[in-house]
Amino acid sequence: MQRQSEQQIPATSQDGEGRQAAFSKGPVSFSEGPVSFSKGHGTENDFVIIPDPEGVLELTAEEVALICNRHAGIGADGVLRVTHAGHVAGWTGDPDVWFMDYRNADGSIAEMCGNGVRVFAHYLIQQGWASGPTIPVATRAGLRPTEVLSDGRYRVGMGPVTVERDPVSVEPYGASAAFVAIPADVGNPHAVSTVDDVDQLDLHRQPRWTPTSRFPDGVNVEFIQRLGPQHIAMRVYERGSGETRSCGTGTCAAAAVAAMQAGDTDLPVSYRVDIPGGTVEVELAADQCYLTGPAEIIASGTLRWDT
């Protein structure tokens, strides 16, 4: 039996006609009127935040993709819908806890987003909907307790990282050869590859992986470069979003793989992870991983859907 703190909700759901079903109970279409939003980021992994406390807003994949479009929409790596967990199909825990309904930039539903949790918690505090010092955030990967630190950063309990021993091959676009990658699970799938220089990789297109059957629903691919003891640089191609400036679950997967390769078995151990959008700290404990980093809300407004 799965404990409440480890409860997982399937990342995708389909109706009788094979379409992706909405997780909202409400029948209200996004196109029926103006919707308020905020824009935030965690180490430049940016999100459009849409408040929907009563769970009445139904977001389609097409609408999410347009919102995230950096030319025709607001522009973001993903959308965070803010609702109470009781309005989310499949959630059996506390119905009053805040649920982060995360969508990738292409409109697909994702299990979890570490940077998104920090931004989500920061938004709740700014709205007066939470106060800390610890904020429980529900996700499809389970409950993620988020601590508000005195320096303004957020420390998220990300759950355990499972590093697999059976590697896969990943091949970035234009590469002359494939790289060995170690699969890791942080509530969502990752494949982590160690390279000599992350800056030399072309991540404008999705890297290929083999065997393809290993990740039938896609995978987040991280490339890491060792900079020193417990210090790595990382770039990532996120499933459903493309290359992003940062990926919270990706930094946890990257640190766990780096620690395994370095023989850092005396836990807890902390890793500094430099990403294009800044720096985060990942602490690896025996049965838990903690992600610490900043979060900012940079704008708010009203979105009107022209049809």
N, C-alpha and C positions, 0 to 999 in steps of 0.2 A: 504494500500500500504506500502511496506517495504522500508525504507530509505536505501540509498546506504551503509551507515555505518553498517546497520544491514542485508545487503544482505546475503542470505544463498544459498549455492549450495548443492544439494543432495550429500551425502557421497558416494553413490554407483550409478553406471549407468550400464545398460546392453545393449548389442547389440541384434540383432534379434535371435541369437542362445542361449541367456541366459548367455553369458559370460560377465564378467566385462569389460566394455569399457574403453579405455585409455582416459585421459583428455587432452592428447597432440594432436594437429592437425597433427603433423609430422609423416611421415611414416618410420623414421629411427629406425631400431631395435638396441637395446642395444648390441647385439652380433656382429654387423657389424664392430666394431673397438674399439680401446682403448678409455676410458672415464676418464676424470680427476675427482677427488673427493677430499673432505676434510673431516676430522673427528673432531667433536666438541661435547661438552656436557654442560648442565646446571644443576648444582648440581648432576652430575654423571648420569643424564638421557642423554644417548649418541646417536648420530645421524651420519649417513653418508650423506654428503651434495653433491649433484650433480648439477653443473651449466648447465642450458639449457635455456639461455635467449630467444632464438628464438622459443622455443617450438617444437623442431624437434625430441626429444628423446621419444620413447615409452617404458615405463617400464612395464613389466608383473609382476603379483603377484609372480610367481616362481623366477624371477630374483631378486626382492626385498628380498624375503625370503632367498635366497642364499647369497646376500650381507650382510644381517643382521646375518647370521649364525656365531656364535662365534668360530666355529671350522673349517668350510670349506670356510668361507667368511671373510669379514673385521670385522664383529661383531658390532651390534648396536641394540638399542631399536626401531629404525625406520629410514626411509630415508626422507630427505628433498630435493625435486627437486626445483631448483630456476629458475623461468621463469617469463615472463611478463604476467599479468592477461589477456591481450587480446588474448593469446593463449589457454585459458582455457574455455572449453565449459560451457555455462551457466552464465558466468560472464558478467554483463551489466554495470559495473562501469568504472572507468578510466582504459583504456587498458594498460597504461604505468606503473601502479603501480606494484611492485614486488609481486608475488604470491607464497606462501609457499604450494607446493603440498606435503602433508604429507602422508606417508604410514607407517602402523604398521609393526612390524617385521615379521608377517606372510604374508605380501603383501597386506593386505586389506587396503582400503582407509578410512581415518579418517577425521572428520570435523575440528579438531582443536588440537593443542598441545601447551600449554603455555610455557613450557621450550624450545620447538622447536622454538617458535617465537623469544625468546631472542637470541638463537644461530644463527638463520636465520639473525636477524638484525646485530649481531656482524660480521657475515660472509660478509654481504653487505658492511659494513664499511671497513673491511680488504681488500676487493677487490676494494675499491674506487667507488662502485656503489651507495653508499648513504653516507651522512655526518651527519645527525642529525640536530638539537638536537632531533627532532621527526621524526621517520621513519614510514610511513604507510605500514603495511604488510597485504596483502589480504590473506584470508583463506576461506575455505568452510563454516565457521561459520560467515563470514563477515569480515569487515576491523578491524584490531587490531593495533591502533597507539602505537608505542614503543618509549619511551623516553630514551635517553642516559644520564645517570647521571654522575656527576663530579667524583664520586668514582669508576667509571668503571662498575657499575651495570646497569641493564636495567629495566625499569618500563613499564609494558605492560597493556594497557587498555583492559581488558578481556571481557567487556560487562557485563550485569547484570547476577547475579546468581539467578535462580529460585528454591526455596526450596519448595518441596511438603509436604503436611500434611499427606498423606496416606502412611504409612510405608510398607516395604516389609521385608521378612526374608532372611538372608544370612547365609550360613553355610560353613566355611572354611574346607578344607580337614582334616579329623581326629578329628574334633571337636565333643564333646559329645552332643552339643545342638546348635540350630541356634540362631543368634543374630538379634535383630531388627535393621533395616537400614532405613535411611531417603533418599529418592530419591532427587537428585538435578541436575539441568541442567545448564551447562556452555557453551552452544553451542554443547555439547556432553553429554551423559548420565552418571550419577554417582549414587552410593548408598553408603551412609556413615553410619558406625556403630561405636558406642562408646563402648570401652572395657576397662578392668582394666589394661591390659599389652599387648601392641602391639608386644612385643618381643616373646611372647609365641605362636604366631600363625604360622601355617604351610601354607605358600602361594606358595609352589612349584607347586600346581595345582589350577585350577580355582575354586573359591568358587561357590557353587550352590545358586540360589536364587529362591524364590517362592513369588508370582506366576510367572512362567516362561513367561507368556504372557505379563508381565509388561515391559520387555525389549526384544522384539523379535529379535533385531539386536545385542544383547549383552550389557554389562554394565561394566564400570570401578568401582571396589569395593574398597573403602577406609575404613581402620580401624583406629580410632583415640583414643588417650589417653590424658586426660587432665593433664597438668603439672603445671598449675598455671593460674592466670588471663590472658586472651588473649594469652595463650601459650599452644600449643598442640603438640604431636608427632603423626606421621602418617606413616602407611605402605599402599601400594597399589598393587592390582593386576589389571594391565591394559588390557583392551579388545584388543586382537590381539597381545599382546607383553609379557604377563606374569607379574610376579613381577618385578618392576623396582625400581631403587634407588631413584626416584623422579617422580612426575607427576604434572605439573603446573596447569592444570585445576582441578586435584584432590585436590591440596592444597586449591584452591579457594572454591570448593565444601565443603571441610572439615571445613574450617574456617566459612563458612556461616552457616553450620549445628551447629557447636559448638557455634556460636554467638546466634543462635536461642534458643538453649537449655539453654544457660546461661542467657538469657534475655537481651543480649546486643543490645538494640533497639535504643540507642542514637548514631546515625550515624553522621559522619564516625567513624569507629572503626578499629583498626589495630590488626592483630593477627600474632604472631610468630609461624611458622610451622616448626618443626624439622622433617626431613626425613632422611633415611639412607645416602643419598648423600650430606647432608649439611643442610642449613637453608634458608628459604625464608620468605618474609614479604607479607602478604595479607591485603590490605585495602578495607574494605567494605563500600561503599557509597550508597546513596539512589537509584541510578539507574546505578551503575557502580561498578566493582570490579577491583582493580589494583594488579598486581603481580610484585614484585620486587625481583631480584636475579641476580647472576652472569652468565656469559657465556664465554666459552673458545673454541678456535680452537686449536687442539693439533697436527694435522698432515695433510699433503696433499700428494697426489700421483696420480698414473695412474692405473686404473683397466682394465685389459685385460680379455676378456671373452673367455675361451677355450672351443671349441665345438668339 
